[in-house]
Amino acid sequence: MIKAVLAVLAVVVLLLGLLWVFQRRLIYLPDAGAVPPAATVLPGTREVTYTTADGLKLGAWYLPGTRNVTVLVMGGNAGNRVHRAPLAAALAREGFAVLLMDYRGYGGNPGSPTEDGLALDAKAARATLSGKILYFGESLGAAVATRLATEIPPDGLLLRSPFTDLADAGQHAYPFLPVRALLRDRFPLKEQLATIRTPITIVYGSRDTIIPPALSRAAAPPGATLVEVGDADHNDRTLLDGPELIAAAVELAQRV
C-alpha cells in the first residue's frame, strides 16, 4: 500500500513538474508563420517594424485613418495579426487609424512570449505612435494593454473579454490543477486596472465559455463602461468586428 501511494505521489510530482516547465506552451498559442504582405490583406496598409528594449525587431501593420485617433490593437494568446485584419478594417471604416501589432514569437516575429516580453513588445509599438491613442486589448491582450496603460496612459482603454488575473482564467480552464501555485506569468489585470484613471470600456460576450462573463465584469473598476454582447462566445465573429464592439470604440473615442 505504501509503495502504491509513493508511486502515485511520484507521478503527480512528475506531472506538476512538467506543467511548471512547459506551462507557457499552454498559455501562448502563437501562429508563428510568416504573414503575407500587408496590402494584400488590407489595402492601404503598410508594414511597420520597431525594436524592443531587449533588442528584438518586430513586425506590425499600420492602417491610416481620417480621425485624429489611433487604435493600438493587442491581440489574444492565439493567432497573429492576419486574424485581426477584419477588426482593423471595421475600425478604419469609422475613420480610426490602426496599428495591428504582433508579439514576439507571433506572425514571423523572433523570440518566445512571456509576460514581461509582451509588455516590452507593446511598449515598443506604442513608441511609434503619436496623437490621441486608444489601447485595444483582446483577452490576454487586455492584460497587456492594461499593463501598458499603467506605464504610458492612453486617451482611452478598450478591453475585450478581460479577466481578473491569469490564475482565475486558468483555474476556469483547468479546475483540477493548482493553477495559482504553478503560474510564472501572472497578468494581474484587475489590480492594475484599479490604478488607471483614463476612460475604460469593457466588452464581453454573454456566453463566453473561455473567459466567463462574471470574470470580465469582476475585472471592471468603478466607473468603467460595460458592454455585454448577447449570445456571443469568446471566438465568435461578433466579438472580433461586430457592431456592438465597433460602436463601443466609437463611443469611447467621442468621450476622449
C-alpha positions as CSV (number, residue, x, y, z in Angstrom):
1,M,0.0,0.0,0.0
2,I,2.8,2.4,0.9
3,K,4.6,1.7,-2.3
4,A,1.4,2.3,-4.3
5,V,0.9,5.7,-2.6
6,L,4.5,6.7,-3.2
7,A,4.2,5.7,-6.8
8,V,1.1,7.8,-7.2
9,L,2.8,10.8,-5.5
10,A,5.8,10.4,-7.8
11,V,3.6,10.5,-10.8
12,V,1.7,13.6,-9.5
13,V,5.0,15.4,-8.8
14,L,6.3,14.5,-12.2
15,L,3.2,15.8,-13.9
16,L,3.3,19.0,-11.9
17,G,6.9,19.5,-12.7
18,L,6.2,19.1,-16.4
19,L,3.4,21.6,-16.2
20,W,5.8,24.0,-14.5
21,V,8.4,23.7,-17.2
22,F,6.0,23.7,-20.2
23,Q,3.2,25.9,-18.9
24,R,3.8,28.7,-21.4
25,R,3.0,26.3,-24.2
26,L,-0.5,26.1,-22.7
27,I,-0.8,29.9,-22.2
28,Y,0.6,31.1,-25.5
29,L,-0.6,29.6,-28.8
30,P,1.0,31.7,-31.5
31,D,0.6,31.3,-35.2
32,A,4.3,31.8,-35.8
33,G,4.3,31.5,-39.6
34,A,5.3,34.5,-41.7
35,V,2.4,36.7,-42.6
36,P,1.6,37.8,-46.2
37,P,2.3,41.4,-47.4
38,A,0.0,43.8,-45.5
39,A,-1.5,45.4,-48.6
40,T,-2.7,42.0,-49.9
41,V,-4.8,41.5,-46.8
42,L,-5.8,45.2,-46.0
43,P,-5.4,47.5,-49.0
44,G,-3.7,50.8,-47.9
45,T,-1.9,49.1,-45.0
46,R,1.8,49.5,-44.7
47,E,4.4,47.4,-43.0
48,V,5.9,48.7,-39.7
49,T,9.0,47.5,-37.8
50,Y,10.3,48.5,-34.5
51,T,12.9,47.3,-31.9
52,T,12.1,46.3,-28.4
53,A,14.2,47.3,-25.4
54,D,15.7,43.8,-25.3
55,G,16.7,44.0,-28.9
56,L,14.0,42.2,-30.9
57,K,12.9,43.6,-34.2
58,L,9.2,43.1,-34.6
59,G,6.8,43.5,-37.5
60,A,3.3,45.1,-37.4
61,W,0.8,46.6,-39.8
62,Y,-0.4,50.2,-39.8
63,L,-3.6,51.3,-41.4
64,P,-4.0,55.1,-41.7
65,G,-7.3,56.8,-40.8
66,T,-9.2,60.0,-41.1
67,R,-9.7,60.6,-37.4
68,N,-7.0,62.0,-35.2
69,V,-7.3,58.8,-33.1
70,T,-5.2,55.7,-33.5
71,V,-6.2,52.3,-32.1
72,L,-3.3,50.2,-30.9
73,V,-4.5,46.6,-31.1
74,M,-3.1,44.0,-28.7
75,G,-4.3,40.5,-29.6
76,G,-5.1,37.5,-27.6
77,N,-2.9,34.5,-26.9
78,A,-3.5,32.8,-30.3
79,G,-3.2,33.6,-34.0
80,N,-1.4,36.6,-35.4
81,R,-2.2,40.0,-36.9
82,V,-3.8,38.4,-40.0
83,H,-6.6,37.1,-37.8
84,R,-7.3,40.7,-36.6
85,A,-7.5,42.2,-40.1
86,P,-11.3,42.3,-40.0
87,L,-11.2,44.3,-36.8
88,A,-8.7,46.8,-38.3
89,A,-10.9,47.1,-41.4
90,A,-14.0,47.8,-39.3
91,L,-12.2,50.4,-37.2
92,A,-10.8,52.0,-40.4
93,R,-14.4,52.4,-41.8
94,E,-15.1,54.5,-38.7
95,G,-12.1,56.7,-39.5
96,F,-9.6,55.3,-37.0
97,A,-6.0,54.7,-37.8
98,V,-5.0,51.2,-36.6
99,L,-1.7,49.6,-35.6
100,L,-2.0,45.8,-35.6
101,M,1.0,44.6,-33.5
102,D,2.2,41.1,-33.1
103,Y,4.1,39.8,-30.0
104,R,7.4,38.1,-30.0
105,G,7.0,34.6,-31.4
106,Y,3.8,35.6,-33.3
107,G,3.4,36.3,-37.1
108,G,7.0,35.6,-38.0
109,N,8.5,37.7,-35.2
110,P,11.5,36.4,-33.3
111,G,11.6,35.4,-29.7
112,S,9.4,33.5,-27.3
113,P,6.4,35.0,-25.4
114,T,6.4,35.8,-21.7
115,E,4.5,38.3,-19.6
116,D,7.4,40.7,-19.4
117,G,8.3,40.1,-23.0
118,L,4.8,41.0,-24.2
119,A,5.0,44.2,-22.1
120,L,8.2,45.2,-23.9
121,D,6.6,44.5,-27.3
122,A,3.6,46.7,-26.5
123,K,5.8,49.5,-25.2
124,A,7.9,49.4,-28.4
125,A,4.7,49.5,-30.6
126,R,3.3,52.4,-28.6
127,A,6.6,54.4,-29.2
128,T,5.8,54.5,-32.9
129,L,2.5,56.4,-32.4
130,S,1.5,60.0,-31.7
131,G,-1.7,61.9,-31.3
132,K,-4.7,60.6,-29.5
133,I,-4.4,56.8,-28.8
134,L,-6.9,54.2,-27.7
135,Y,-5.5,50.9,-26.4
136,F,-7.5,47.9,-27.5
137,G,-6.7,44.6,-25.7
138,E,-8.3,41.3,-26.6
139,S,-8.5,38.6,-23.9
140,L,-4.8,38.1,-22.9
141,G,-4.1,41.3,-24.8
142,A,-6.4,43.1,-22.3
143,A,-3.8,42.4,-19.6
144,V,-1.0,43.5,-21.9
145,A,-2.9,46.8,-22.7
146,T,-3.7,47.4,-19.0
147,R,-0.1,47.0,-18.0
148,L,1.0,49.4,-20.8
149,A,-1.7,51.8,-19.6
150,T,-0.1,51.9,-16.1
151,E,3.2,52.9,-17.7
152,I,2.1,55.1,-20.6
153,P,-1.6,56.2,-20.1
154,P,-3.7,56.2,-23.3
155,D,-6.5,58.5,-24.0
156,G,-8.9,55.6,-23.7
157,L,-8.7,51.9,-22.8
158,L,-11.0,49.3,-24.5
159,L,-10.8,45.8,-23.2
160,R,-12.5,42.9,-24.9
161,S,-13.1,39.8,-22.7
162,P,-10.7,40.7,-19.9
163,F,-10.2,38.6,-16.8
164,T,-9.2,39.5,-13.2
165,D,-5.9,37.7,-13.4
166,L,-4.4,34.8,-15.3
167,A,-4.8,32.4,-12.4
168,D,-8.5,32.9,-12.3
169,A,-8.8,32.4,-16.0
170,G,-6.6,29.4,-15.8
171,Q,-8.5,27.9,-12.9
172,H,-11.6,28.1,-15.0
173,A,-9.9,26.2,-17.9
174,Y,-8.1,23.7,-15.6
175,P,-10.2,23.3,-12.5
176,F,-8.4,20.2,-11.4
177,L,-5.0,21.8,-11.2
178,P,-3.3,24.1,-8.6
179,V,-3.0,26.9,-11.2
180,R,-2.2,29.8,-8.9
181,A,0.6,27.9,-7.3
182,L,2.1,26.8,-10.6
183,L,1.9,30.0,-12.7
184,R,5.0,32.0,-13.6
185,D,3.2,34.6,-15.7
186,R,0.5,36.4,-13.6
187,F,-1.1,39.2,-15.6
188,P,-2.8,40.9,-12.5
189,L,-5.3,42.8,-14.7
190,K,-7.8,43.8,-12.1
191,E,-5.2,45.0,-9.6
192,Q,-3.6,47.2,-12.3
193,L,-6.9,48.5,-13.7
194,A,-7.7,49.9,-10.3
195,T,-4.8,52.3,-10.7
196,I,-5.8,53.7,-14.1
197,R,-7.7,57.0,-14.4
198,T,-8.3,57.1,-18.1
199,P,-11.8,56.2,-19.5
200,I,-12.3,52.5,-19.7
201,T,-14.7,50.4,-21.7
202,I,-15.1,46.6,-21.2
203,V,-16.8,44.5,-23.9
204,Y,-17.6,40.8,-23.2
205,G,-19.8,38.1,-24.6
206,S,-22.8,36.8,-22.5
207,R,-22.0,33.2,-23.5
208,D,-18.2,33.3,-23.3
209,T,-17.0,29.8,-22.3
210,I,-13.3,30.7,-22.1
211,I,-13.4,33.9,-20.1
212,P,-16.8,33.7,-18.2
213,P,-18.8,37.0,-18.3
214,A,-18.6,37.2,-14.5
215,L,-14.8,37.3,-14.7
216,S,-14.9,40.2,-17.2
217,R,-17.4,42.1,-15.0
218,A,-15.3,41.4,-11.9
219,A,-12.3,43.0,-13.6
220,A,-14.1,46.3,-14.1
221,P,-13.2,49.2,-11.8
222,P,-15.8,51.6,-10.6
223,G,-16.8,54.0,-13.4
224,A,-15.9,51.6,-16.3
225,T,-18.4,51.3,-19.1
226,L,-19.7,47.7,-19.6
227,V,-21.0,46.4,-22.9
228,E,-22.4,42.9,-23.0
229,V,-22.8,41.3,-26.4
230,G,-25.7,38.9,-26.3
231,D,-25.3,35.2,-27.2
232,A,-21.6,35.7,-28.0
233,D,-18.9,33.2,-27.2
234,H,-15.2,34.0,-26.9
235,N,-14.2,33.4,-30.6
236,D,-17.5,34.4,-32.3
237,R,-17.1,36.8,-35.2
238,T,-19.3,39.4,-33.4
239,L,-16.6,39.8,-30.8
240,L,-14.0,40.4,-33.5
241,D,-15.6,43.1,-35.6
242,G,-19.3,43.1,-34.7
243,P,-21.4,46.3,-34.5
244,E,-21.5,46.4,-30.6
245,L,-17.7,46.2,-30.4
246,I,-17.1,48.9,-33.0
247,A,-19.8,51.1,-31.5
248,A,-18.0,50.8,-28.2
249,A,-14.8,52.0,-29.7
250,V,-16.5,55.0,-31.4
251,E,-18.3,55.9,-28.1
252,L,-15.0,55.8,-26.2
253,A,-13.3,58.0,-28.8
254,Q,-16.1,60.5,-28.6
255,R,-15.6,60.7,-24.8
256,V,-11.8,61.3,-25.1
